[in-house]
Amino acid sequence: MKSDIHPKYYPECKVFYNGEVVMTCGATVPEMHVEVWSGSHPFFTGKQTFVDSAGRVERFQRKFKGDYFKNKKNS
């Protein structure tokens, strides 16, 4: 095996969620900042939270508001 080709391994990598440490694990970086983890994901918590990061719902509502479907002719 070649020497000096492997990244440094950090056995106590800290995982941060919303500014607080939620767990430690082994990784190639000393700390990780995550947006979702099992303690915040609806599948594991049973709580539903809605995240619309790109405004897609508003764009959809603007596009299909009013008489959009009434103007379509049925074939």
mmCIF file as gemmi writes it, N, C-alpha and C atoms, coordinates in Angstrom:
data_model
loop_
_atom_site.group_PDB
_atom_site.id
_atom_site.type_symbol
_atom_site.label_atom_id
_atom_site.label_alt_id
_atom_site.label_comp_id
_atom_site.label_asym_id
_atom_site.label_entity_id
_atom_site.label_seq_id
_atom_site.pdbx_PDB_ins_code
_atom_site.Cartn_x
_atom_site.Cartn_y
_atom_site.Cartn_z
_atom_site.occupancy
_atom_site.B_iso_or_equiv
_atom_site.pdbx_formal_charge
_atom_site.auth_seq_id
_atom_site.auth_asym_id
_atom_site.pdbx_PDB_model_num
ATOM 1 N N . MET Axp A 1 ? 0.841 -1.172 0 1 0 ? 1 A 1
ATOM 2 C CA . MET Axp A 1 ? 0 0 0 1 0 ? 1 A 1
ATOM 3 C C . MET Axp A 1 ? 0.889 1.239 0 1 0 ? 1 A 1
ATOM 4 N N . LYS Axp A 2 ? 0.535 2.237 -0.812 1 0 ? 2 A 1
ATOM 5 C CA . LYS Axp A 2 ? 1.319 3.468 -0.886 1 0 ? 2 A 1
ATOM 6 C C . LYS Axp A 2 ? 1.106 4.303 0.37 1 0 ? 2 A 1
ATOM 7 N N . SER Axp A 3 ? 2.158 4.977 0.773 1 0 ? 3 A 1
ATOM 8 C CA . SER Axp A 3 ? 2.029 5.845 1.941 1 0 ? 3 A 1
ATOM 9 C C . SER Axp A 3 ? 1.735 7.274 1.492 1 0 ? 3 A 1
ATOM 10 N N . ASP Axp A 4 ? 1.151 8.047 2.369 1 0 ? 4 A 1
ATOM 11 C CA . ASP Axp A 4 ? 0.841 9.466 2.163 1 0 ? 4 A 1
ATOM 12 C C . ASP Axp A 4 ? -0.182 9.731 1.056 1 0 ? 4 A 1
ATOM 13 N N . ILE Axp A 5 ? -1.061 8.771 0.748 1 0 ? 5 A 1
ATOM 14 C CA . ILE Axp A 5 ? -2.104 9.041 -0.242 1 0 ? 5 A 1
ATOM 15 C C . ILE Axp A 5 ? -3.493 9.066 0.394 1 0 ? 5 A 1
ATOM 16 N N . HIS Axp A 6 ? -3.602 8.632 1.635 1 0 ? 6 A 1
ATOM 17 C CA . HIS Axp A 6 ? -4.896 8.574 2.301 1 0 ? 6 A 1
ATOM 18 C C . HIS Axp A 6 ? -5.152 9.866 3.061 1 0 ? 6 A 1
ATOM 19 N N . PRO Axp A 7 ? -6.403 10.333 3.1 1 0 ? 7 A 1
ATOM 20 C CA . PRO Axp A 7 ? -6.705 11.548 3.867 1 0 ? 7 A 1
ATOM 21 C C . PRO Axp A 7 ? -6.614 11.275 5.367 1 0 ? 7 A 1
ATOM 22 N N . LYS Axp A 8 ? -6.442 12.341 6.126 1 0 ? 8 A 1
ATOM 23 C CA . LYS Axp A 8 ? -6.373 12.201 7.575 1 0 ? 8 A 1
ATOM 24 C C . LYS Axp A 8 ? -7.747 11.793 8.098 1 0 ? 8 A 1
ATOM 25 N N . TYR Axp A 9 ? -7.778 10.873 9.04 1 0 ? 9 A 1
ATOM 26 C CA . TYR Axp A 9 ? -9.02 10.361 9.608 1 0 ? 9 A 1
ATOM 27 C C . TYR Axp A 9 ? -9.23 10.964 10.991 1 0 ? 9 A 1
ATOM 28 N N . TYR Axp A 10 ? -10.416 11.513 11.218 1 0 ? 10 A 1
ATOM 29 C CA . TYR Axp A 10 ? -10.77 12.093 12.51 1 0 ? 10 A 1
ATOM 30 C C . TYR Axp A 10 ? -11.798 11.177 13.183 1 0 ? 10 A 1
ATOM 31 N N . PRO Axp A 11 ? -11.398 10.414 14.18 1 0 ? 11 A 1
ATOM 32 C CA . PRO Axp A 11 ? -12.333 9.472 14.81 1 0 ? 11 A 1
ATOM 33 C C . PRO Axp A 11 ? -13.42 10.162 15.629 1 0 ? 11 A 1
ATOM 34 N N . GLU Axp A 12 ? -13.226 11.405 16.02 1 0 ? 12 A 1
ATOM 35 C CA . GLU Axp A 12 ? -14.203 12.139 16.832 1 0 ? 12 A 1
ATOM 36 C C . GLU Axp A 12 ? -14.74 13.346 16.068 1 0 ? 12 A 1
ATOM 37 N N . CYS Axp A 13 ? -15.206 13.158 14.852 1 0 ? 13 A 1
ATOM 38 C CA . CYS Axp A 13 ? -15.786 14.228 14.052 1 0 ? 13 A 1
ATOM 39 C C . CYS Axp A 13 ? -17.113 14.657 14.678 1 0 ? 13 A 1
ATOM 40 N N . LYS Axp A 14 ? -17.289 15.964 14.9 1 0 ? 14 A 1
ATOM 41 C CA . LYS Axp A 14 ? -18.516 16.478 15.503 1 0 ? 14 A 1
ATOM 42 C C . LYS Axp A 14 ? -19.505 16.853 14.406 1 0 ? 14 A 1
ATOM 43 N N . VAL Axp A 15 ? -20.74 16.434 14.565 1 0 ? 15 A 1
ATOM 44 C CA . VAL Axp A 15 ? -21.798 16.741 13.61 1 0 ? 15 A 1
ATOM 45 C C . VAL Axp A 15 ? -22.687 17.818 14.237 1 0 ? 15 A 1
ATOM 46 N N . PHE Axp A 16 ? -22.789 18.975 13.552 1 0 ? 16 A 1
ATOM 47 C CA . PHE Axp A 16 ? -23.56 20.104 14.057 1 0 ? 16 A 1
ATOM 48 C C . PHE Axp A 16 ? -24.87 20.22 13.302 1 0 ? 16 A 1
ATOM 49 N N . TYR Axp A 17 ? -25.95 20.499 14.043 1 0 ? 17 A 1
ATOM 50 C CA . TYR Axp A 17 ? -27.26 20.789 13.465 1 0 ? 17 A 1
ATOM 51 C C . TYR Axp A 17 ? -27.809 21.999 14.216 1 0 ? 17 A 1
ATOM 52 N N . ASN Axp A 18 ? -28.097 23.061 13.501 1 0 ? 18 A 1
ATOM 53 C CA . ASN Axp A 18 ? -28.575 24.324 14.092 1 0 ? 18 A 1
ATOM 54 C C . ASN Axp A 18 ? -27.631 24.833 15.173 1 0 ? 18 A 1
ATOM 55 N N . GLY Axp A 19 ? -26.353 24.712 14.946 1 0 ? 19 A 1
ATOM 56 C CA . GLY Axp A 19 ? -25.361 25.268 15.857 1 0 ? 19 A 1
ATOM 57 C C . GLY Axp A 19 ? -25.038 24.441 17.076 1 0 ? 19 A 1
ATOM 58 N N . GLU Axp A 20 ? -25.61 23.274 17.23 1 0 ? 20 A 1
ATOM 59 C CA . GLU Axp A 20 ? -25.291 22.44 18.38 1 0 ? 20 A 1
ATOM 60 C C . GLU Axp A 20 ? -24.856 21.05 17.925 1 0 ? 20 A 1
ATOM 61 N N . VAL Axp A 21 ? -23.989 20.441 18.72 1 0 ? 21 A 1
ATOM 62 C CA . VAL Axp A 21 ? -23.463 19.119 18.393 1 0 ? 21 A 1
ATOM 63 C C . VAL Axp A 21 ? -24.548 18.087 18.664 1 0 ? 21 A 1
ATOM 64 N N . VAL Axp A 22 ? -24.884 17.303 17.654 1 0 ? 22 A 1
ATOM 65 C CA . VAL Axp A 22 ? -25.917 16.287 17.821 1 0 ? 22 A 1
ATOM 66 C C . VAL Axp A 22 ? -25.338 14.879 17.911 1 0 ? 22 A 1
ATOM 67 N N . MET Axp A 23 ? -24.137 14.689 17.391 1 0 ? 23 A 1
ATOM 68 C CA . MET Axp A 23 ? -23.515 13.366 17.458 1 0 ? 23 A 1
ATOM 69 C C . MET Axp A 23 ? -22.046 13.478 17.053 1 0 ? 23 A 1
ATOM 70 N N . THR Axp A 24 ? -21.296 12.416 17.269 1 0 ? 24 A 1
ATOM 71 C CA . THR Axp A 24 ? -19.921 12.328 16.798 1 0 ? 24 A 1
ATOM 72 C C . THR Axp A 24 ? -19.787 11.044 15.994 1 0 ? 24 A 1
ATOM 73 N N . CYS Axp A 25 ? -18.893 11.09 15.024 1 0 ? 25 A 1
ATOM 74 C CA . CYS Axp A 25 ? -18.655 9.911 14.194 1 0 ? 25 A 1
ATOM 75 C C . CYS Axp A 25 ? -17.253 10.027 13.609 1 0 ? 25 A 1
ATOM 76 N N . GLY Axp A 26 ? -16.789 9.008 12.959 1 0 ? 26 A 1
ATOM 77 C CA . GLY Axp A 26 ? -15.497 9.039 12.295 1 0 ? 26 A 1
ATOM 78 C C . GLY Axp A 26 ? -15.649 9.556 10.878 1 0 ? 26 A 1
ATOM 79 N N . ALA Axp A 27 ? -14.754 10.475 10.478 1 0 ? 27 A 1
ATOM 80 C CA . ALA Axp A 27 ? -14.836 11.055 9.135 1 0 ? 27 A 1
ATOM 81 C C . ALA Axp A 27 ? -13.48 11.617 8.739 1 0 ? 27 A 1
ATOM 82 N N . THR Axp A 28 ? -13.414 12.13 7.523 1 0 ? 28 A 1
ATOM 83 C CA . THR Axp A 28 ? -12.175 12.723 7.032 1 0 ? 28 A 1
ATOM 84 C C . THR Axp A 28 ? -12.137 14.229 7.236 1 0 ? 28 A 1
ATOM 85 N N . VAL Axp A 29 ? -13.135 14.789 7.917 1 0 ? 29 A 1
ATOM 86 C CA . VAL Axp A 29 ? -13.157 16.205 8.267 1 0 ? 29 A 1
ATOM 87 C C . VAL Axp A 29 ? -13.356 16.318 9.775 1 0 ? 29 A 1
ATOM 88 N N . PRO Axp A 30 ? -12.848 17.375 10.407 1 0 ? 30 A 1
ATOM 89 C CA . PRO Axp A 30 ? -12.972 17.475 11.869 1 0 ? 30 A 1
ATOM 90 C C . PRO Axp A 30 ? -14.385 17.792 12.344 1 0 ? 30 A 1
ATOM 91 N N . GLU Axp A 31 ? -15.197 18.489 11.516 1 0 ? 31 A 1
ATOM 92 C CA . GLU Axp A 31 ? -16.576 18.766 11.9 1 0 ? 31 A 1
ATOM 93 C C . GLU Axp A 31 ? -17.451 18.888 10.661 1 0 ? 31 A 1
ATOM 94 N N . MET Axp A 32 ? -18.731 18.531 10.812 1 0 ? 32 A 1
ATOM 95 C CA . MET Axp A 32 ? -19.698 18.604 9.718 1 0 ? 32 A 1
ATOM 96 C C . MET Axp A 32 ? -20.889 19.43 10.17 1 0 ? 32 A 1
ATOM 97 N N . HIS Axp A 33 ? -21.421 20.237 9.256 1 0 ? 33 A 1
ATOM 98 C CA . HIS Axp A 33 ? -22.626 21.01 9.51 1 0 ? 33 A 1
ATOM 99 C C . HIS Axp A 33 ? -23.696 20.485 8.56 1 0 ? 33 A 1
ATOM 100 N N . VAL Axp A 34 ? -24.787 19.963 9.135 1 0 ? 34 A 1
ATOM 101 C CA . VAL Axp A 34 ? -25.834 19.337 8.337 1 0 ? 34 A 1
ATOM 102 C C . VAL Axp A 34 ? -27.138 20.113 8.47 1 0 ? 34 A 1
ATOM 103 N N . GLU Axp A 35 ? -27.988 20.005 7.435 1 0 ? 35 A 1
ATOM 104 C CA . GLU Axp A 35 ? -29.293 20.646 7.458 1 0 ? 35 A 1
ATOM 105 C C . GLU Axp A 35 ? -30.38 19.696 7.94 1 0 ? 35 A 1
ATOM 106 N N . VAL Axp A 36 ? -30.185 18.404 7.736 1 0 ? 36 A 1
ATOM 107 C CA . VAL Axp A 36 ? -31.167 17.394 8.136 1 0 ? 36 A 1
ATOM 108 C C . VAL Axp A 36 ? -30.424 16.239 8.786 1 0 ? 36 A 1
ATOM 109 N N . TRP Axp A 37 ? -30.979 15.737 9.856 1 0 ? 37 A 1
ATOM 110 C CA . TRP Axp A 37 ? -30.452 14.523 10.483 1 0 ? 37 A 1
ATOM 111 C C . TRP Axp A 37 ? -31.633 13.759 11.045 1 0 ? 37 A 1
ATOM 112 N N . SER Axp A 38 ? -31.43 12.571 11.533 1 0 ? 38 A 1
ATOM 113 C CA . SER Axp A 38 ? -32.542 11.71 11.935 1 0 ? 38 A 1
ATOM 114 C C . SER Axp A 38 ? -33.375 12.32 13.05 1 0 ? 38 A 1
ATOM 115 N N . GLY Axp A 39 ? -32.808 13.175 13.872 1 0 ? 39 A 1
ATOM 116 C CA . GLY Axp A 39 ? -33.566 13.813 14.945 1 0 ? 39 A 1
ATOM 117 C C . GLY Axp A 39 ? -34.473 14.92 14.462 1 0 ? 39 A 1
ATOM 118 N N . SER Axp A 40 ? -34.314 15.37 13.219 1 0 ? 40 A 1
ATOM 119 C CA . SER Axp A 40 ? -35.156 16.441 12.694 1 0 ? 40 A 1
ATOM 120 C C . SER Axp A 40 ? -35.981 16.008 11.487 1 0 ? 40 A 1
ATOM 121 N N . HIS Axp A 41 ? -35.754 14.817 10.97 1 0 ? 41 A 1
ATOM 122 C CA . HIS Axp A 41 ? -36.445 14.364 9.762 1 0 ? 41 A 1
ATOM 123 C C . HIS Axp A 41 ? -37.839 13.841 10.128 1 0 ? 41 A 1
ATOM 124 N N . PRO Axp A 42 ? -38.869 14.244 9.369 1 0 ? 42 A 1
ATOM 125 C CA . PRO Axp A 42 ? -40.239 13.828 9.688 1 0 ? 42 A 1
ATOM 126 C C . PRO Axp A 42 ? -40.453 12.313 9.712 1 0 ? 42 A 1
ATOM 127 N N . PHE Axp A 43 ? -39.704 11.573 8.937 1 0 ? 43 A 1
ATOM 128 C CA . PHE Axp A 43 ? -39.855 10.12 8.93 1 0 ? 43 A 1
ATOM 129 C C . PHE Axp A 43 ? -39.543 9.532 10.298 1 0 ? 43 A 1
ATOM 130 N N . PHE Axp A 44 ? -38.534 10.069 10.977 1 0 ? 44 A 1
ATOM 131 C CA . PHE Axp A 44 ? -38.12 9.537 12.272 1 0 ? 44 A 1
ATOM 132 C C . PHE Axp A 44 ? -38.859 10.185 13.437 1 0 ? 44 A 1
ATOM 133 N N . THR Axp A 45 ? -39.236 11.465 13.305 1 0 ? 45 A 1
ATOM 134 C CA . THR Axp A 45 ? -39.878 12.167 14.415 1 0 ? 45 A 1
ATOM 135 C C . THR Axp A 45 ? -41.391 12.04 14.4 1 0 ? 45 A 1
ATOM 136 N N . GLY Axp A 46 ? -41.985 11.792 13.238 1 0 ? 46 A 1
ATOM 137 C CA . GLY Axp A 46 ? -43.429 11.717 13.133 1 0 ? 46 A 1
ATOM 138 C C . GLY Axp A 46 ? -44.082 13.078 13.004 1 0 ? 46 A 1
ATOM 139 N N . LYS Axp A 47 ? -43.302 14.15 12.996 1 0 ? 47 A 1
ATOM 140 C CA . LYS Axp A 47 ? -43.827 15.506 12.848 1 0 ? 47 A 1
ATOM 141 C C . LYS Axp A 47 ? -43.581 15.97 11.43 1 0 ? 47 A 1
ATOM 142 N N . GLN Axp A 48 ? -44.587 16.56 10.818 1 0 ? 48 A 1
ATOM 143 C CA . GLN Axp A 48 ? -44.451 17.044 9.444 1 0 ? 48 A 1
ATOM 144 C C . GLN Axp A 48 ? -44.092 18.526 9.465 1 0 ? 48 A 1
ATOM 145 N N . THR Axp A 49 ? -43.003 18.88 8.805 1 0 ? 49 A 1
ATOM 146 C CA . THR Axp A 49 ? -42.646 20.282 8.63 1 0 ? 49 A 1
ATOM 147 C C . THR Axp A 49 ? -42.532 20.536 7.141 1 0 ? 49 A 1
ATOM 148 N N . PHE Axp A 50 ? -42.967 21.704 6.715 1 0 ? 50 A 1
ATOM 149 C CA . PHE Axp A 50 ? -42.967 22.038 5.303 1 0 ? 50 A 1
ATOM 150 C C . PHE Axp A 50 ? -41.827 23.002 5.02 1 0 ? 50 A 1
ATOM 151 N N . VAL Axp A 51 ? -40.95 22.654 4.093 1 0 ? 51 A 1
ATOM 152 C CA . VAL Axp A 51 ? -39.833 23.504 3.723 1 0 ? 51 A 1
ATOM 153 C C . VAL Axp A 51 ? -39.96 23.839 2.246 1 0 ? 51 A 1
ATOM 154 N N . ASP Axp A 52 ? -40.148 25.117 1.951 1 0 ? 52 A 1
ATOM 155 C CA . ASP Axp A 52 ? -40.242 25.581 0.569 1 0 ? 52 A 1
ATOM 156 C C . ASP Axp A 52 ? -39.071 26.517 0.329 1 0 ? 52 A 1
ATOM 157 N N . SER Axp A 53 ? -37.944 25.948 -0.05 1 0 ? 53 A 1
ATOM 158 C CA . SER Axp A 53 ? -36.728 26.744 -0.15 1 0 ? 53 A 1
ATOM 159 C C . SER Axp A 53 ? -36.645 27.565 -1.42 1 0 ? 53 A 1
ATOM 160 N N . ALA Axp A 54 ? -37.342 27.182 -2.453 1 0 ? 54 A 1
ATOM 161 C CA . ALA Axp A 54 ? -37.196 27.888 -3.727 1 0 ? 54 A 1
ATOM 162 C C . ALA Axp A 54 ? -38.456 28.638 -4.141 1 0 ? 54 A 1
ATOM 163 N N . GLY Axp A 55 ? -39.483 28.689 -3.288 1 0 ? 55 A 1
ATOM 164 C CA . GLY Axp A 55 ? -40.711 29.374 -3.645 1 0 ? 55 A 1
ATOM 165 C C . GLY Axp A 55 ? -41.512 28.652 -4.701 1 0 ? 55 A 1
ATOM 166 N N . ARG Axp A 56 ? -41.382 27.348 -4.765 1 0 ? 56 A 1
ATOM 167 C CA . ARG Axp A 56 ? -42.043 26.577 -5.821 1 0 ? 56 A 1
ATOM 168 C C . ARG Axp A 56 ? -43.557 26.576 -5.665 1 0 ? 56 A 1
ATOM 169 N N . VAL Axp A 57 ? -44.019 26.565 -4.426 1 0 ? 57 A 1
ATOM 170 C CA . VAL Axp A 57 ? -45.465 26.547 -4.21 1 0 ? 57 A 1
ATOM 171 C C . VAL Axp A 57 ? -46.089 27.84 -4.718 1 0 ? 57 A 1
ATOM 172 N N . GLU Axp A 58 ? -45.457 28.971 -4.409 1 0 ? 58 A 1
ATOM 173 C CA . GLU Axp A 58 ? -45.988 30.254 -4.868 1 0 ? 58 A 1
ATOM 174 C C . GLU Axp A 58 ? -45.968 30.346 -6.389 1 0 ? 58 A 1
ATOM 175 N N . ARG Axp A 59 ? -44.915 29.858 -7.019 1 0 ? 59 A 1
ATOM 176 C CA . ARG Axp A 59 ? -44.863 29.87 -8.485 1 0 ? 59 A 1
ATOM 177 C C . ARG Axp A 59 ? -45.962 29.005 -9.082 1 0 ? 59 A 1
ATOM 178 N N . PHE Axp A 60 ? -46.201 27.844 -8.498 1 0 ? 60 A 1
ATOM 179 C CA . PHE Axp A 60 ? -47.26 26.958 -8.974 1 0 ? 60 A 1
ATOM 180 C C . PHE Axp A 60 ? -48.617 27.635 -8.825 1 0 ? 60 A 1
ATOM 181 N N . GLN Axp A 61 ? -48.851 28.265 -7.675 1 0 ? 61 A 1
ATOM 182 C CA . GLN Axp A 61 ? -50.13 28.921 -7.443 1 0 ? 61 A 1
ATOM 183 C C . GLN Axp A 61 ? -50.33 30.102 -8.389 1 0 ? 61 A 1
ATOM 184 N N . ARG Axp A 62 ? -49.287 30.864 -8.683 1 0 ? 62 A 1
ATOM 185 C CA . ARG Axp A 62 ? -49.398 31.97 -9.633 1 0 ? 62 A 1
ATOM 186 C C . ARG Axp A 62 ? -49.704 31.456 -11.035 1 0 ? 62 A 1
ATOM 187 N N . LYS Axp A 63 ? -49.07 30.361 -11.414 1 0 ? 63 A 1
ATOM 188 C CA . LYS Axp A 63 ? -49.24 29.829 -12.763 1 0 ? 63 A 1
ATOM 189 C C . LYS Axp A 63 ? -50.652 29.298 -12.984 1 0 ? 63 A 1
ATOM 190 N N . PHE Axp A 64 ? -51.213 28.621 -12.001 1 0 ? 64 A 1
ATOM 191 C CA . PHE Axp A 64 ? -52.499 27.955 -12.166 1 0 ? 64 A 1
ATOM 192 C C . PHE Axp A 64 ? -53.653 28.666 -11.471 1 0 ? 64 A 1
ATOM 193 N N . LYS Axp A 65 ? -53.503 29.948 -11.178 1 0 ? 65 A 1
ATOM 194 C CA . LYS Axp A 65 ? -54.601 30.67 -10.52 1 0 ? 65 A 1
ATOM 195 C C . LYS Axp A 65 ? -55.654 31.088 -11.543 1 0 ? 65 A 1
ATOM 196 N N . GLY Axp A 66 ? -56.809 31.445 -11.039 1 0 ? 66 A 1
ATOM 197 C CA . GLY Axp A 66 ? -57.853 32.005 -11.892 1 0 ? 66 A 1
ATOM 198 C C . GLY Axp A 66 ? -58.504 30.977 -12.792 1 0 ? 66 A 1
ATOM 199 N N . ASP Axp A 67 ? -58.661 31.33 -14.057 1 0 ? 67 A 1
ATOM 200 C CA . ASP Axp A 67 ? -59.398 30.516 -15.025 1 0 ? 67 A 1
ATOM 201 C C . ASP Axp A 67 ? -58.482 29.679 -15.901 1 0 ? 67 A 1
ATOM 202 N N . TYR Axp A 68 ? -57.357 29.241 -15.387 1 0 ? 68 A 1
ATOM 203 C CA . TYR Axp A 68 ? -56.397 28.491 -16.202 1 0 ? 68 A 1
ATOM 204 C C . TYR Axp A 68 ? -57.039 27.23 -16.769 1 0 ? 68 A 1
ATOM 205 N N . PHE Axp A 69 ? -57.738 26.46 -15.938 1 0 ? 69 A 1
ATOM 206 C CA . PHE Axp A 69 ? -58.314 25.193 -16.392 1 0 ? 69 A 1
ATOM 207 C C . PHE Axp A 69 ? -59.645 25.388 -17.119 1 0 ? 69 A 1
ATOM 208 N N . LYS Axp A 70 ? -60.328 26.488 -16.879 1 0 ? 70 A 1
ATOM 209 C CA . LYS Axp A 70 ? -61.601 26.733 -17.552 1 0 ? 70 A 1
ATOM 210 C C . LYS Axp A 70 ? -61.415 27.053 -19.032 1 0 ? 70 A 1
ATOM 211 N N . ASN Axp A 71 ? -60.281 27.626 -19.401 1 0 ? 71 A 1
ATOM 212 C CA . ASN Axp A 71 ? -60.013 28.004 -20.788 1 0 ? 71 A 1
ATOM 213 C C . ASN Axp A 71 ? -59.573 26.824 -21.655 1 0 ? 71 A 1
ATOM 214 N N . LYS Axp A 72 ? -59.262 25.702 -21.062 1 0 ? 72 A 1
ATOM 215 C CA . LYS Axp A 72 ? -58.834 24.534 -21.819 1 0 ? 72 A 1
ATOM 216 C C . LYS Axp A 72 ? -60.037 23.837 -22.424 1 0 ? 72 A 1
ATOM 217 N N . LYS Axp A 73 ? -59.942 23.464 -23.695 1 0 ? 73 A 1
ATOM 218 C CA . LYS Axp A 73 ? -61.036 22.742 -24.352 1 0 ? 73 A 1
ATOM 219 C C . LYS Axp A 73 ? -60.816 21.255 -24.175 1 0 ? 73 A 1
ATOM 220 N N . ASN Axp A 74 ? -61.859 20.54 -23.881 1 0 ? 74 A 1
ATOM 221 C CA . ASN Axp A 74 ? -61.783 19.085 -23.738 1 0 ? 74 A 1
ATOM 222 C C . ASN Axp A 74 ? -61.829 18.446 -25.123 1 0 ? 74 A 1
ATOM 223 N N . SER Axp A 75 ? -60.933 17.563 -25.413 1 0 ? 75 A 1
ATOM 224 C CA . SER Axp A 75 ? -60.879 16.922 -26.733 1 0 ? 75 A 1
ATOM 225 C C . SER Axp A 75 ? -61.778 15.724 -26.784 1 0 ? 75 A 1
